[in-house]
Amino acid sequence: MAAFWRIVRKFAAKMLKQTYWMKNLFGALCLLMATVGVLSSCLNGNDNDVAAYEDTAITGITLGTLNRYTQTTSSKTGNDTVIKTTFTGSAYKMTIDQLGRTIYNQTELPMGTDLKHVVISSLLTKNGGVAFLKSLTSDTLSYISTTDSLDFSAPRTLRVYSSDGTAYRDYTVTLTASQTTGINFAWRKTLESDELKGWTDKHLVACLDTVLLVDRGTIITGSSIYDVKAMRVGVSGYMEFFYMGVDGKGSKVYYEGLDNDELWEKSHSTEDVPELATLIGATSHEIFALGTDGRLKVCTDGIGLNWRDEQLDSDASLLPTTELTMVNWPYAPADSMDYVLLAGQDQNNNNTVLWRKISRYHAPGSDTEGRWVYMPLDGGNRYPLPCQEGLSMAYYSGSVLAVGSLLSVRQSRDQGITWKKNGAYALPDGIEGTRVAMTTSANGELWLVTNAGQVWNGKLW
């Protein structure tokens, strides 16, 4: 409390020097001192100082329940009717760019979202910083409550003050809603190239606004890539990315970039890395691999040097061994969590095996970090994921889509338990090839690349 008392005394001394304000401030100061007394009581007599920090930042933001207004026209009377519905805003992940000090939603909110009445259900700050919202018409700041309805119809400024009040940081918050109905899904062919023909065992990886077709067992862990293309076809300007692969001697780390149309590559092997059979996938905080010992491995250093065995709720012999594919998405019920889904063929290549994990990033290395849960084949499940080669999964519009050598898209609305065909996501007419790789880009669109050299883009219109 000492730091807090110093701030209070400094404030009081400054105000009391201004005799004009003494009379008006007397009541306010009494209220302030009473508040401090209550805070002191809440500490149960603890005389330890409360640390005050000079630095802070916004580290997390989640939208609450949002309103949506849609219009329908009666086929009989021709009259228009406006229908109000609500949806869960936390399903739309907010991205925080600390360097550019901007905050925005990765995927567009549905058409008709009421941006004038937005509730922020949670706002996390570093070192106990306090966040305020700047007025649209002045420099006035107002405290943000998780129950307030806020106007985000235009970009707004969020200001977070450090706990000692000596510094602050401003962020520009922009919310965007789709200008289309988002009801009808459609594919369109965006590219056809000989450079993309003839592959048999590759998968798509999304990096910012780019998708890359890479060998299965290769993962992307970071990038500064621009333009949505595949295999660097038609890329203009500077491109740099970092990816990892595994060879017969262990893990190898690659750096590759394109600068002034000159391709450069560097690689190095690491002797301390355990023997890995193949890399599987990555979240924003973790890299996953299958070891030569049949164990599932995880790395949290971002560069593939330090690995440990993952916790499993069932025997490791039930893990998939071939045709491995992984997908993850933010776990809406809580912050700093991802839902990770792993699929592949069993040791006899007879069935598709699925495992899931809820990764908790707020407690790395602890018992609450999350363990992998086996999702056994249930004889009563009429809609299992069929066993097939080249299996690929993507998270799109609140569900998981999967496609492989059967060339039939399956959809799971229950996080990987049942898989049904949905005509809305059927592969487009005119698609060619016997292998399809699929992913979702950062802007929330589906992408397909076939081994006939076609690139298809799909989204809700």
N, C-alpha and C positions, 0 to 999 in steps of 0.2 A: 504493500500500500504506500510505501514511502514515495515512490515515483509519482503516484497519483496525487498524494498530498502536496508534493512540490509544485505540480501543475496548478492545483487549486489555489495555493498560496500566492503564486505568481500572478494568476488571473485576478485574485481579489485585491492584491496590492496595486496593480495597474488601474483597476477600476476605481478604487477608493481615492486615488490621487485626483481624479476628475470630480471635483465637488459638485458640478452640475448634475452629475448622474447619481450622486450618493443616495438621495432620497428614493429615486426610482429603483435603484439596484438593491436597496436594503432587503426588500421582501424576496427578491430573486436569490440573493446570497444566502439568506436564511434557508430557503428551500434547497439550495445546492449543498449547504453544510449538513442539512438533515439527511439528504440522499447519501452523502459520504458516510454518515453515521450508520445508516442502514447497511451500506456495503461493508463497512468494518465489522458489523455484527455478523454478517453472513460468513465472514472468514473464521468465526468461532474462536476469536482471540489469537489467531496466528499472526505473529509480528514479522514474519518473513517478508522481504520485499517482493513485489510483483515486477518482473522484468518488463521494461519498456523497450521497444525496438524501433530503429530508425528506418528500416526498409520493410516494404510490404508489396503485395501483388494480389490480383484476383487469380485464384488457382482452379476454380470450378464454378459452373453456373448451370442450373437446371430449370427448365420451364415447367410450370404447373399445368393444371387443366385449362385448356383453351377453348374458346367458342368458335364455331364455324357456321356461316350462313350460306345456304344454297337456295337456288331458285328453281322452281318447277312450274311448268305450264300445263294447265288442264287441257286434255285433248278434246273434251266436250265443250267447255265454255270458253277456252282461250285465256282464262284468267291466270295471272301469275300468283304463286304462293311462295313465300320465303319461309324456309324451314331452319330452325336453330338446332344444332347438335353440339356436342362437346367431344373432345378427344384428348388423349394423354400427351402433353407437350414434352415430357421427359423422354419419349421415344425418339425425339429429334435431337441428336447430339449437337452441343454447342462447342465450337472450336475457339480456343484462346491463342492468339498469336502474340506472345510476349514481346517479341522484337518489334513488330509493327504496332503493338498495343491496340489490336482490334479483336472483337468477339463477334462471331457470326454462326448461323446454323448451316451445317454441311449439306443437309438435304432440305429442299424447299418444303415449307409448310403447305398443307392442302389449300387449294383455291378456296377463297371465301373465309379464310382465317381472320378473325377480328384482331388486328394488330393494335387497335386503340385501347384494348383492355387485356393486357398481358400480365399474368402472375408469374413471378419468379419464385419457385418453390424452395430453392436453396442457392446460396451464394457463399462460396468458400474463399477465404483470404489467407495470406501468409502472415504469420506472427501476430494474429489477432487484429489485423487491420479492419477499419470500419468503412463501409462503402456507402456512397451517396449518389443520387441521380441528379444531374444538372438539368435545369429547366430548358424547355424548348425555346423560350423567348428572352431569357435573362441568364445571369450568372448564379442565380439562386440554386442552392443545393438542398435536397430533401433526403432524409434517411429512408432506406429501402426496407420495407417490411414484406415478409413472405405472404401476407394477406392482401397487400395493396394491388389495385388494378392500375397498370402503367401503360402509357401511350408509347408504342414503338412503331408507329406508322411512318416515322422518319428516323434516321440514325440518331442515337442518343449518346451522351457522354456519361460514363460511369467513373466516378472518382473514388479511389480508396486511399484513406489516410493511414499512415503508420501509427502504431499504438502510442508513441510518444508525441504525436501531433506535429512533428518537425518536417515531414515529407509526405508527398502524395504522388499518385500515378493515375493518369487519365487513360481510359479505354473508350474507343468508339464502338458502340454496339449496333449491329445492323441485322434486322430480321427480315427475311424474304419469304413470300408466299407464292406458290405457283399461280401463273396466269391461265392455266388450263384446268379442266375439270378433274384430271387425275383419275378418270374412270376407265378409259380405254387404253389398253396396252398395245403397242405396235413396234415392229422391228423395221429397221431400214439398213440397207447395205451401204457401208461407208468406204470400203476399200477392197480391192482385189489385186493381189501381188504374187508374182512367182517366188519371191523371197520367203513367203509364208507357206509354201507347198511342201508336202512330203513328210512332215513330222509325224511321229507315232507316240511319243511319250513326253509331252510338255504340258505346262499349265500357265494360266494367266495370273499376273500379279499386278495389283493396282498401286501406283505411286503418285500421290497428289492427283493431278489431272491427266495422268498418263497410264496406259496399260502396257505391260511388257510380256511377251511370250518367251518363257524360259524353260530349261530342262526341269523335269520333275525332280525334286530333291534340291532345288535351288530356291532360296528365299531372298526377298528384298527387306532390308532393315532400315533404310533411310534414303532420302532423295531430295533433289531440288530440280525436278524435271518439269518441263512445260510442254503443252500441246498433247491432246489425246491421240496417240498413234500406237502402232504395234511394231515391234522389232526395229524401232528407230526409223521407219519408213517416212520420208517427208519431213523429218524433224528439222526445224530451223532454229538457229541461235544456240546458246550454251546449254548443255545437258550434263548432269553429273548424277551418278547414283552409286550405291554401295550394296553389294550382294554377296551371299555366301554360298559355297558349294562344298561337297565332300568327295574326296578321291579315295583310292584304295589304301592310302597311308594315313588317313585321318582327316581332320578338318583343314580346309584351305580358305583363306579370306581373299576376296578380290575387290579391287577398286577399278571402276571403268567409267570413262567419260567421253564426251564428244565436244571438242573445242576447235572452232574454225574448221569444221569438217575433217579434223584429224582425230582418229580413234586412238586412245591410249589405254593401257591396262597394266596394272601392277598386281602381284599376288605374293603371298607368303604363307608358308606352312607353320604350324605351331606344334611343338613336340609334347607339350603338356596337356593337350586336349585328349580326352578319352576317345577310344575308337568308336566312331559313329557310322552306322550303316547308311542312314539317309537323313537329311533334314526334312521336316514336315511342314512347318509354317511358323508364323510369328504374329504376336499381338503388339501393341504399342510398348509393352514392357517386357515381354518374354519371347524367347526363341525355343522351339521344340524340335527334338530329333529322336530317332530310334537308334539305340546303340547296338553294337554287334553282339552284346550280351543279351539282347532281347528286351532290355529295359527302356522305358520312356524317359528321356532326359529333358532338362530345362536349363536354360541359360538366361541370366538377368543382367549381364553386363553390357549387352548391346553389341558386342563384337565377337562373340563366340569363343571366348577363351576359358571361361569357368562354367562347368556343367555339374549338375547333380541329378540323382535319381528322383523322379516324381513320385508322389504318394498315390497309390492305387487302392481302390476298395475291393478289387478282385485280383485273381492271379494274373501275372504278366503274360502267361501263355494265351490269354484271351485277346491280347492286343492284335490289331490288324498288322499285317506284315508287307503287303503289296498294294499297289494302286491307292496309296495314301493321299488323302486330301483333308484340308482343315479350313474352317471358317469361324470367324468370331464377330461379335457385335456387342455394343454397350448393353449391360444388364440393367434395364430400366428401374427396377425397384430400389436401387442404391447407387451412390456415387462410387467412382473408382473401382468399378467391377466390370469384367467382360464375361460373356458366356462363350465358351470355346467348344466347338463340336468337331470331333475327329472321326473319319470314316475310312474304310479300306476293306480289302479282302482278308479272310481268315487264313490260317496256315495251310489249309487244304484247298484254298481258292474256290470254295463252294458257296460261301455266304458273305454278305456285307456286314461288317462289324462296326458298331458305333460306340464311342465313349464321349462323355461330356465333362466339362470342368467349369466352375465359376471361379475366375481368377480375382483375388482381392489384392489390389495394389497398395492399399493403405498399410498393410502389415507384411512386407516381404520377409521371407525366411521364418515366419512364425507359423504356429499350428493353425491359424485362421486363414492361411494363404489359399487354401482350397485344395481338394484332391480330385483325381479323376474317378468318375463313376461309370461303371460298365452298364450298357443298355442292352440287356439280353434279348435274344429273339424270342418273341412271345407267340406261341402257337395260335392264340386267339387274335393276333394282329392281322387283319386282312390286307393291310397296306404296308408291307415292309419295303425297304429300299432294295430293288433288284441288284443282284451281283452282276457287275459288268466291268470292262476294262476302261481305262482313261476317265475314271470318275472325277467329276469337278463339281464343287458346291459354291454358292454365292448367297449372301444375305441381301434380300431385296424387299422393300416395302413391308417390313414386319414379318416376313417368313423366309424360310430357307428353300432355295431351289437347287436341284441336282440334275446333272446330265452326264451321260457317258456313251459308250459304244452302242447302246441300244437306241440312241438318238431320240430319246423321249424325255421331256422335262417333267420331273416330279417335284411337287411342292409339299413342304411340311409346315403346318401352322402351329404345331405343338412342340417345337424345338427339337425335332429329330426323331420323334416316336413313330408317327405314321406319315406315309408318303403317297400322295394321290396325284393323278394327272389333272392338270388344269388347262383347259383349252385356251385360256387367255395367254398363257406363256408357251404355247406350242411353238416348236421351231418354225421359222418363217418359210413360206413357199419359195422355192428357188435356191434353198441352201444346198450346198454340195460338200462332199467329204465324208469320211468314215470316222473321224475323230473331231471332237468339239471341246474347246477349253473355254471356261466361263468365269467371269468375276464381276464385281461391282466397283465402279470407279468412285473416287472421293466425292464427286458431285451427285452420287446416287443413281447412276445409270448402269444398266446391264451391258456387258460386252461379250461377244462371242468371236472366237477365231477358229476356223476349220482348217484341216490339213489339205484342203483344196485351194487355200490361199485367200479365203474370204474373211472379211471383218464385218460383223453386224453389231449395230447399236440398238438397244431396246429401252423404252421407258413409257411411263404412263402419260397420256396426253389429255 
